[in-house]
Amino acid sequence: MTNAEQIIIEPVVTEKATMATSTTNCYTFKVSAKSNKISVAQAIKKVYPKVDVTDVRILNVHPKAKRSRYVRGAVTLKGGYKKALVTLKAGQTIDLA
């Protein structure tokens, strides 16, 4: 993977991710399934050139069952994805708005 736009899909903006951003300077991104720590760090550096990445943690979010109210046995799955937790150098921020 070479293109930064193909690696970083979108930022994750949830209550938990926002709290991690304000307390530990850790940003959460949904990334490509084929990406790794090195490619994520390089993509962040390309997209946001004024920040320095100090740490990258990657998690696989597994698919979850989605059930209908009255239908038994008909279980569909919400798709799983891969997310990256990117920690920046102290004092640096990314504007996700």
Residue pairs with C-beta under 8 A, 6 or more apart in sequence:
1 7
1 32
1 34
1 35
1 39
4 42
4 43
4 46
4 47
5 47
6 32
7 31
7 32
7 35
7 39
7 40
7 43
8 29
8 30
8 31
8 32
8 40
8 43
8 44
8 47
9 29
9 30
9 31
9 32
9 81
10 29
10 30
11 17
11 27
11 28
11 29
11 30
11 96
12 28
12 29
12 30
12 83
13 96
14 28
17 27
17 28
20 26
20 27
20 28
20 85
21 27
21 28
24 87
25 87
25 88
25 90
25 92
25 93
26 85
26 86
26 87
26 88
27 85
27 86
27 87
27 88
27 94
27 96
28 83
28 84
28 85
28 86
29 40
29 44
29 83
29 84
29 86
30 81
30 82
30 83
31 40
31 58
31 82
31 83
31 84
32 82
33 81
33 82
35 43
35 58
35 82
35 84
36 58
37 56
37 57
37 58
37 84
40 56
40 58
40 84
40 86
41 53
41 56
41 86
44 51
44 53
44 86
45 51
45 52
45 53
48 94
50 92
51 88
51 89
51 92
51 93
51 94
52 88
52 89
52 92
53 86
53 87
53 88
53 89
54 87
54 88
54 89
55 86
55 87
56 84
56 85
56 86
56 87
57 84
57 85
57 87
58 82
58 83
58 84
58 85
59 82
59 83
59 84
59 85
60 80
60 82
61 80
61 81
61 82
61 83
62 80
63 77
63 78
63 79
63 80
64 77
64 78
64 80
65 75
65 76
65 77
65 78
66 75
66 76
66 77
66 78
67 75
68 74
88 94
